[in-house]
Amino acid sequence: MTRTLLSDYEIREVSYQGIDDAQLAPIVAAANAIGAEREPRHVDLSVAEFRVFTGGPGRVRKHLVAYTGDGEPTAFLTLSYPDDGSSPRLLRTSISVLPAHRRKGLGTSLLGIAVDETRDLGRDLLSGVVFDTVPAGEAFAQAIGAIKTLDFHSNIVRIDDLDLEMLEEWRARGPERGAGYSVELVEGMYPDEILEGIAHLYLVLERDMPHPENWEPREYDADFVKTMVANFLEGVDLLSAIVFEDESREPVGMSQLGRRHSDDTTWFVTTTMVDPAHRGHALGKWVKAAACLEALEKWPRPVWMETGNAFTNESMLGINHAMGFEHEFTMSDVEVEVDAAEAYLASRSV
């Protein structure tokens, strides 16, 4: 037996995409309470946005919710893995428990379910994310033997603190520094004729970013990118600055901003990337500035802009530091061998 049975709670599998809004609303409310603990500037997700961020193409997912006897959602387990066969050892595992229901065995029970699922799928590693804003989560990960494999830092800047003259200079000098390239702006979905090129950029990004040793990049194609972006647009507005090589007319880099439909306080950078074969021409500065300045002209002005970086991405960190981004909180990827997780469960059994 790898799970602790709790008489005060019932754990059920729930399809977030398959139930109606009224059924999903209390789940979203509980998830927002957990989000407010993790993120200092949290703004509650709407039901529609929750569906967007917990769904989308590319992964096989299972969601389980722990309920009290009164039907109140108190804890969550999400299990997922890529649908293309990549990263065959890993089962992505997210365990979240509301503060009032911690230290009652819920996390251990959900871990037991995750271990069983990992074994059933023929995998041997559980991976997840912990937040430095939630010490209880970090302590639980440490207790089960999980090790940190990558730190990822959330950084913010006040819109009013942006150096607009610097951004204007970056944009104005783009054609000089990046001779042979041009930048175009796209709102919403990418045009069909560049989808394959954008898919290549996403693949370049995945392979270029630092990742845990056991992670593998997935393959991208035009259909996948179109489906991914269409799902995102159900809850987020997008604006992209894309840099093209003039000779080939292929996209070789881009910076993209998003804004949630229910959050007027924050813009977030979904990605900024330049193909390694085309670096050294200040293209990152050009597209970053172009996207920011275009958003300031077209979108209502928010309070914040946020972005994320691994500390190993020195060139992008340099751009973000110049723009005034400062560290807000840290997320860390963690991994635990299924044998170690089972040993922890055995130590907790009565």
Secondary structure, 3 states (H helix, E strand, C coil): CCCCCCCCEEEEECCCCCCCHHHHHHHHHHHHHHHHHHCCCCCCCCHHHHHHHHCCCCEEEEEEEEEECCCCEEEEEEEEEECCCCCCCEEEEEEEECHHHCCCCHHHHHHHHHHHHHHHCCCCEEEEEEECCCHHHHHHHHHCCCEEEEEEEEEEEEHHHCCHHHHHHHHHCHHHHCCCEEEEEEECCCCHHHHHHHHHHHHHHHHHCCCCCCCCCCCCCHHHHHHHHHHHCCCEEEEEEEEEECCCCCEEEEEEEEEECCCCCEEEEEEEEECHHHCCCCHHHHHHHHHHHHHHHHCCCCCEEEEEEECCCHHHHHHHHHHCCEEEEEEEEEEEEHHHHHHHHHHHCC
